[in-house]
């Protein structure tokens, strides 16, 4: 199987931001040093919310907040596990700008999460999790989608590359055979 083909596909609907954080916390249990997570979703979909759960699950120093204006932030471990490198690639316009962050220097000993990384961050590793978060734009009766805490999110997780073969991810899905 080609390293470019998905080896796992998990889809889950999460009712709100707390459930998104909880899913991130659970997903962190499958992560180890050297893992790359590429997050895709519209503004306000829940990328940082999911990353907050990852940070909590990894036991890193926080708070985990969007690194939009600093581009990259390192959250050191407090439990002896890998650090969390949290990147926001929204303002990056090229592979050269991504390369200038020197992420490959810490990639092997950290879990690296790249928001807005689709089309850029895949070059960092043939093995990665690609996580897409979709959040509806139309509000249900009584629901204010400007409030980041409410609204269903559909989360799709794809394990790319041999690293994910045989790995169990949240929602009971097992990668590979």
N, C-alpha and C positions, 0 to 999 in steps of 0.2 A: 504494500500500500504506500502510495506517495505521501511524503511528509506534509504536502500541501492540502491533502484531503481531510475533512473532518473525520475524527474517529469516534466522536460522541456528540450527541445532540440532546440537550436537556431543555425543556420548556416548562416554565412555571408561571402562574399568575399570582402576583402578590398584592394583597388588598390595600396596602398603604406603606408609608415610609418605615414604620417600626418593623413590619414584616420584611421589607427590603433589607434593613440593617441585620435582622435575624438571619436571613438567607446568606448575606455576606459573611456573617460570623460562622455559619455552618460550612460555607464554601472554603473558608480559611483553613479548615481541618484537612483539606485535600492538598493544600499548598505547601511547598518547601522552598528552601533557598535555591535560587536560579530560575524560579518560575516567572513568566511574563504573563500579565493579564492585560488585554486590550479592551477597553470599554468604549462602546458606541451607543449613542442615543442623543436625542434632541435636548436642547437647553431645558433644564428642569425635569428631565426624565427620571433621574435618581442615580446617576453615576457616582457622585460624591457620597450619597447616602449609602450605596452598596459598599463603597470603599471604607466608610466609617465602620461598617460591620466587619469587613476584612481586618481592619486595624485592631478592632476589639478582639476578634478571634485569634489574631496573631500575637496579641499581648504587647502592643507597641505603645510608646508614649504618645499622647495626643495633646490636644484634640486634633482629629483628622478633619481638615477643612479644604475647600477647593484651593489648589495652588495656582489659580488663574494668573495672578500678577507676578508671582515669583517663578512660575513655570514648573519647578520641581522642589519637592520638600522630602527630607529623610526623616522618618519616624523610627528612632532606635527601639530595639526590643527591650522589654522589661523582664522577660522570662527566659532569656537565653536562646530564643529562636532567631529566625532571620529578621532583619530590619525591613521596614516597608518604605520603598521609594515610590512616592506618589507624584505623577507627572500630569500636567495639563498641557496637551499639545495644541490647544485651540489657536493660540497665537503663533504657532510655528508654521512657516510657509514652505519648508523644504526639508529634504533629508539632511542637508548640510546643517541646518539649524538644530535638528534632532541630534545629529552626530556631535555638535558642539557641546551638548549637555554631558557628554562622556558617560552615558549610562552603562555602556559595556564594562566600565571599570568596576561597577558595583553589582552588575547583573548576577554573577555567580553566587554571591553571598547574601543576596536580598530577594525579597519578592517585589517585583516592579510592576506597578499598575499605571497604565497610560490612558487617561481620559482623552477622548477625541483622537485616538491613535490610529484609527482605521486608515489604511493607505500610507502610513508612515512607519509605525512601530513594528510591523511584521518583520522587517529586516533585522531586528535585534535578536530573534530566535526562531528556529524552525519549529520548536515546541512552544506552544502558547495556548492560553485560554482566550477565546474571543467571546466577549459577553455583550449582547445587544439588549438594551432596555428600551421598551416602548411604553409610552404613557399616553392615554387618550387625551385629546384636546377639548372634547366636548364634556361638560360637567353633567353628572347625573343629578337628578333633583336633590337640592339641598347640599350639593358638593361644590366647593370653591377650589378649582384646580390651580389657582394662584398660590394656594396654601401648599407648600412642599410636603406636608405630612399626610395629605389625603390623595386618593386616586389610585386605581389599580395600575400596576405595572406588569407587563409581560416581559419576562426575562428569558433569553435564550443563551445557553452556554454551549460553545463548541470547543472541544479539545482537539487541537491540531498537533500532529506529530506523535512519534512513538512514546514520548514521556507519559502520555495519558492512557495508553493501552493498559487495561486492567484496573484502572483507578475508579473508585466509587465517588460519585459526586452527589450533592444534595438532591433531594426528590427521589432517592432510591435508584438512580440510574447508574449502571455499571458500564464503564468504557470498555470496548472490545469484547472478546469472548470469554 
